[in-house]
Amino acid sequence: MENRAKTLDDVASDRWRISMWLTAIMMVIYFGFILLIAYDKSLLATPIVPGLSLGILLGALTIAAVWLLTYVYVTWANNVYDVHVAELQAGLRNQSSNSTKASTTASTAENLTPDLTQDEANNETDHGGEG
């Protein structure tokens, strides 16, 4: 059980770590773009090709970065995180089914050898009008 708790902690910390890294990367990209807009408009106005300035290109790349980082996270979650969580859940199910089987077996054994037969139990509760 302690090993399972450690594994769960490890999986949770891995998820937290990758989330923070991806968030930090996105913040650097986004705020870098915003700071360029605020402090160097002339650079962003530089035409790359007719009808396309550096600012428009960087804006589109910022949006593309969101999609790329989302893809990275979803791929990691599907291939790593979900696999570990499924293994932990399977272990819990196995442990639960083993304990349920043991308690069901004990309960069935008790039901097979009751203290009183059904007729004796009926006689105990039905006094036949005796007071």
N, C-alpha and C positions, 0 to 999 in steps of 0.2 A: 504494500500500500504506500509506503514511504517513497519507493522508486517511482510509482505512478504520479505522486504529488510533485516530485522533483521534475519529472518529465513534463507535467502540465505547466509548472513554473517556467521551465526552459522554453516551451512552445510559446507561452504568453510573452516572455521577454523577447523572443525572436520577432514576434509580431510587432511588439512595441518598437523594437529597434529599427526594423525596416520601415515602419510607418513614420518614425521620426526622421530617418534619413531621406525618405522620399519627400516628406513635407519640407525639410530644410532645402533640398534641391529646388523644389518648386518655388519656395519663397525667394531664394536667391535669383532665380530666373525672372519671376514676376516683379519683384522690387527693383531689380537691376533695370528692367524695361521701364518701369515707372520713373526711376531716377533719371534715366536717359531722357525721357519725355520732359521732365521738370528742368533739367540742367543743361541739356545739349540738343535743343530743338533743331539747330542748323545741321547737326550730324544726321539726325533722323530724316531731314528733308532731302538728303543727298539722293539723287535719282540713280537707280541701279540700271534700269532699262526704262524706255519711255512708258509712263503710266504706273511705274512701280518704284516707290521710294524705299529707302532702308527702313524707315519706321513701319511701313506697311508689312514688309517682309519680316521684321523682328516681331511684330504683333502676331502675325500668322504662325511664326515659329514658337511663340509663347503658348499659343493655343495648342499647337501640335505637341508641345512638351507635356501638357496636361494629359493628352491622350496617351502618349508614350509612357509616362509614369504610372498612369492607371493600368495600362497593359502589363507593365512590369509587376505591379502589386497583385493583380488578378492572377497572373501566371504563377507567381510565387505562392500565393494563397492556395491555388488549386493543386499545385504539384508538391508542396512541402507542408504547409499548415494543415490543410484538410486531411492529408494522409496521416499526420501525427494525431490529429483529433479523432479520426476514425479508429485508429489503433487503440487509443485510450478508451473510446466508447466501447469497442469490442471487448477489451479487457474487463471493463465494468459489467458489461452484459454477461460475460462468462462467469465472473465472480458472483453476480446476482443470481444467475440461473443455477449455479452450483449450490448456493445457500438456499434458494427456493426449493430445489430438489431435495435437499437434506431435510428441510422443515416439512415438506409435503410427505416425505417418506416417514418421518416420525409421526406426523399427524395421522397418516393412513394406518400405521401400526397401532396407534391408540384407538382408532375407530374399529379396527378388526377385533380387538379384545376389550370390549367395554366391561365395566364392572357389573352391569345388569343387562339381562336380555331385554328385548323390547316388551315381552309379556310381563316380565318382572317390573319394569319401569311403569307400565300401565297400571299394574296392581298397586304400586306404591302411590300413584297419584289419584287413583279411583278407589275410594274406600267403600264403594257400593252402598252409599247412604248411611254408613256408620259414622257416628259423630265423634 
